[in-house]
Amino acid sequence: MRLEIRKYGDPILRVKGKPIETADERIRALAADMLETMHAANGVGLAAQQVGAALQMTVLDVSQVEDRPSTLTLNGAVVDDLTAAMPLVLLNPVLRLSEEKDSGTEGCLSFPDITAEIERALSVELEAETLEGEKIRIEASGLLSRALQHEADHLNGILFIDRMSSAAKASLSSKLKRLQKDTQRNL
């Protein structure tokens, strides 16, 4: 079932998610709905907060993006074909960021038609749990690294506009105010 994607101005986007103790049927159903919602919106990631649930859960799928390559090592094994490992459903993810940084264009399903250059770590290491309760370890670079950082931020109530330069934020300020106002009017 497709869910409503919450837009900037909805207070749920600023709420830190609660850890998930066990992946019960409710969590599994939410993950399936989040995947359907993300794919329908042509997104590469979606956090639970973006569909109104303050939980430590995110879904990602960068396998269809060909112009922004990614690398993935899953539990120590290099994954050559990303379609074999995607989509990812991650519970309670914890990231470690590389020192090296890179700037790249980001957008967000909660901020329609808004993009900006955002500086992120070039690569990440991540530990998380799957819906099956298994612990997994991911090393990623490229778009997948950027998406993991973006979604982990969402899980902690941090939005990509918080990572923008002040100049970028200032240039988008009227669009952001309008989006926030429209969202709050519809709450």
FENLIN-V873302 format. One record per run of one state. SS is the DSSP state (H for helix, E for strand, - for the rest). FROM is the first residue (numbers start at 1). LEN is the number of residues. If there is no record, write none. Layout:
ss = (SS & SS)
from = (FROM & FROM)
len = (LEN & LEN)
This chain:
ss = (- & H & - & E & - & H & - & E & H & - & E & - & E & - & E & - & E & - & H & - & E & - & E & - & E & - & E & - & E & H & - & H & - & H & - & H & -)
from = (1 & 11 & 15 & 18 & 19 & 25 & 41 & 45 & 48 & 52 & 55 & 56 & 57 & 61 & 70 & 75 & 77 & 79 & 82 & 86 & 88 & 98 & 101 & 109 & 111 & 122 & 123 & 130 & 135 & 143 & 156 & 160 & 164 & 166 & 172 & 173 & 187)
len = (10 & 4 & 3 & 1 & 6 & 16 & 4 & 3 & 4 & 3 & 1 & 1 & 4 & 9 & 5 & 2 & 2 & 3 & 4 & 2 & 10 & 3 & 8 & 2 & 11 & 1 & 7 & 5 & 8 & 13 & 4 & 4 & 2 & 6 & 1 & 14 & 1)
